Amino acid sequence: MIKLKFASMLGFGLLLMATILAPASASQVPAPAPPPPDNPQKPDKSPNQHIDWAASYDAALQMASEQHKPVMADFYADWTTASHYLDDHILNSPDVIKESRKFINVRINTDKQTSLTNLYKVHGIPTVIFMDGNGNVLTRIEGAPAEISYFVGVMKKAMQKFEAENKTGSGQQ
């Protein structure tokens, strides 16, 4: 009786292995993936899907003065998880992108632009500083906020402060 059970278990095991190792039928084989394009490119983002960044801090201040807009300066470092979180989850949100159109935006690498990092007393990374075209700070956010709505609220408050300070005609031509 034990030999019979062993033989049936052995037979079942061999049947199971044969099923696993047997080639799949034609109906079970997935279709081959299409070949990659000859010239692969990342899809272009339309202007409404990303923040437009000025080439440099000096260029941002000049543009802000000429266009009578405040500056949003993102002080970041490539090695910080918080900077990546800010980029991926906050700065890429449609609400922040829409609000950013009211600002001249610039990214400042804290490892490469230490003089600006020191000038604005950036101690936590990332730090986003809102300023006027002369570089005067309106407000700032230190660290990566968890909520998009909080970030947008600070952007709106920075804009209100900028507009209030420029109602006297200073900076407007």
C-alpha positions as CSV (number, residue, x, y, z in Angstrom):
1,M,0.0,0.0,0.0
2,I,2.8,2.4,0.8
3,K,4.5,1.6,-2.5
4,L,1.3,2.3,-4.3
5,K,0.9,5.8,-2.7
6,F,4.6,6.5,-3.3
7,A,4.2,5.5,-7.0
8,S,1.1,7.7,-7.4
9,M,2.8,10.7,-5.7
10,L,5.9,10.1,-7.9
11,G,3.7,10.0,-11.0
12,F,1.8,13.1,-10.0
13,G,5.2,14.9,-9.4
14,L,6.5,13.9,-12.8
15,L,3.2,15.0,-14.4
16,L,3.5,18.4,-12.7
17,M,7.1,18.8,-13.7
18,A,6.3,17.9,-17.3
19,T,3.5,20.5,-17.4
20,I,5.8,23.2,-16.0
21,L,8.7,22.4,-18.3
22,A,6.7,21.6,-21.5
23,P,6.7,24.4,-24.1
24,A,3.7,26.6,-24.1
25,S,1.2,26.2,-26.8
26,A,1.0,28.8,-29.5
27,S,-2.1,30.4,-27.8
28,Q,-0.1,31.0,-24.6
29,V,2.9,32.6,-26.1
30,P,2.8,36.4,-25.8
31,A,3.3,38.4,-29.0
32,P,6.8,39.7,-29.4
33,A,7.4,43.3,-28.3
34,P,7.7,45.8,-31.2
35,P,11.3,46.8,-32.0
36,P,12.4,50.1,-30.4
37,P,12.3,53.1,-32.6
38,D,15.5,54.0,-34.5
39,N,15.7,57.4,-32.8
40,P,14.1,57.1,-29.4
41,Q,13.1,60.5,-27.8
42,K,11.4,61.5,-24.7
43,P,7.9,62.8,-25.4
44,D,7.9,66.6,-25.5
45,K,5.9,68.2,-22.7
46,S,3.8,71.1,-23.9
47,P,4.4,74.4,-22.2
48,N,1.4,73.9,-19.9
49,Q,2.9,70.7,-18.4
50,H,6.0,71.9,-16.8
51,I,7.5,74.9,-15.1
52,D,9.6,77.2,-17.3
53,W,13.0,77.7,-15.6
54,A,15.3,80.7,-16.2
55,A,18.8,79.9,-17.2
56,S,20.4,81.5,-14.1
57,Y,19.7,83.5,-11.0
58,D,21.0,86.7,-12.6
59,A,18.8,86.1,-15.7
60,A,15.8,85.5,-13.5
61,L,16.2,88.7,-11.6
62,Q,16.6,90.6,-14.8
63,M,13.5,89.0,-16.3
64,A,11.6,89.7,-13.1
65,S,12.5,93.4,-13.2
66,E,11.6,93.7,-16.9
67,Q,8.3,91.8,-16.6
68,H,7.3,93.1,-13.2
69,K,7.0,89.6,-11.8
70,P,8.2,88.0,-8.6
71,V,10.8,85.2,-8.6
72,M,10.4,81.6,-7.3
73,A,13.8,80.3,-6.6
74,D,14.1,76.5,-5.9
75,F,17.3,75.8,-3.9
76,Y,17.9,72.1,-4.3
77,A,20.6,69.4,-4.3
78,D,20.6,66.3,-6.5
79,W,21.5,64.0,-3.6
80,T,18.5,64.8,-1.4
81,T,15.4,62.7,-1.3
82,A,13.3,65.8,-0.3
83,S,14.5,67.7,-3.4
84,H,13.4,64.8,-5.6
85,Y,10.0,64.6,-3.8
86,L,9.5,68.4,-4.3
87,D,10.3,68.0,-8.0
88,D,8.2,64.9,-8.6
89,H,5.2,65.5,-6.4
90,I,4.8,69.3,-5.8
91,L,6.5,71.1,-8.7
92,N,5.0,68.8,-11.3
93,S,1.4,69.2,-10.1
94,P,-0.9,71.1,-12.5
95,D,-1.9,73.6,-9.8
96,V,1.7,74.6,-9.1
97,I,2.5,74.7,-12.8
98,K,-0.4,77.0,-13.4
99,E,0.5,79.3,-10.5
100,S,4.2,79.3,-11.6
101,R,3.2,81.2,-14.8
102,K,2.9,84.3,-12.6
103,F,6.5,84.0,-11.5
104,I,10.0,84.0,-13.0
105,N,11.3,80.6,-11.9
106,V,14.9,79.6,-11.3
107,R,16.6,76.5,-9.9
108,I,19.7,76.9,-7.8
109,N,21.9,74.0,-7.1
110,T,23.2,74.5,-3.5
111,D,26.3,72.4,-4.1
112,K,27.4,74.5,-7.1
113,Q,26.1,77.9,-6.1
114,T,27.2,78.2,-2.6
115,S,27.5,82.0,-2.6
116,L,23.7,82.3,-3.3
117,T,23.0,79.5,-0.8
118,N,24.9,81.5,1.9
119,L,23.4,84.8,0.8
120,Y,19.9,83.6,1.4
121,K,20.8,81.6,4.5
122,V,19.6,78.3,3.1
123,H,20.1,75.7,5.8
124,G,17.5,73.0,4.8
125,I,17.3,71.5,1.3
126,P,15.1,72.0,-0.5
127,T,14.2,75.6,0.2
128,V,12.0,77.7,-2.1
129,I,12.4,81.4,-1.8
130,F,10.0,83.9,-3.3
131,M,11.6,87.3,-4.0
132,D,11.2,90.4,-6.0
133,G,13.2,91.4,-9.0
134,N,15.9,93.0,-6.7
135,G,16.3,89.7,-4.7
136,N,14.4,90.9,-1.7
137,V,12.7,87.9,0.0
138,L,8.9,87.9,0.1
139,T,8.6,84.6,1.8
140,R,10.1,81.1,1.9
141,I,9.3,77.4,2.3
142,E,12.0,75.3,3.9
143,G,11.7,71.6,3.2
144,A,9.3,69.8,0.9
145,P,5.7,70.3,1.9
146,A,3.5,67.3,2.0
147,E,0.5,69.1,0.5
148,I,0.3,70.7,-2.9
149,S,-2.4,73.0,-1.6
150,Y,-0.1,74.4,1.0
151,F,2.6,75.1,-1.6
152,V,0.0,76.8,-3.9
153,G,-1.2,78.9,-0.9
154,V,2.3,80.1,-0.2
155,M,2.7,81.0,-3.8
156,K,-0.5,83.1,-3.7
157,K,0.6,84.8,-0.5
158,A,3.9,85.7,-2.1
159,M,2.1,87.1,-5.1
160,Q,-0.2,89.2,-2.9
161,K,2.8,90.5,-0.9
162,F,4.6,91.3,-4.2
163,E,1.6,93.2,-5.6
164,A,1.0,95.1,-2.3
165,E,4.7,96.2,-2.2
166,N,4.5,97.3,-5.9
167,K,1.2,99.3,-5.7
168,T,3.2,102.4,-5.0
169,G,4.6,102.4,-8.4
170,S,8.1,101.2,-7.4
171,G,9.3,98.8,-10.0
172,Q,6.5,99.6,-12.5
173,Q,7.1,101.7,-15.6
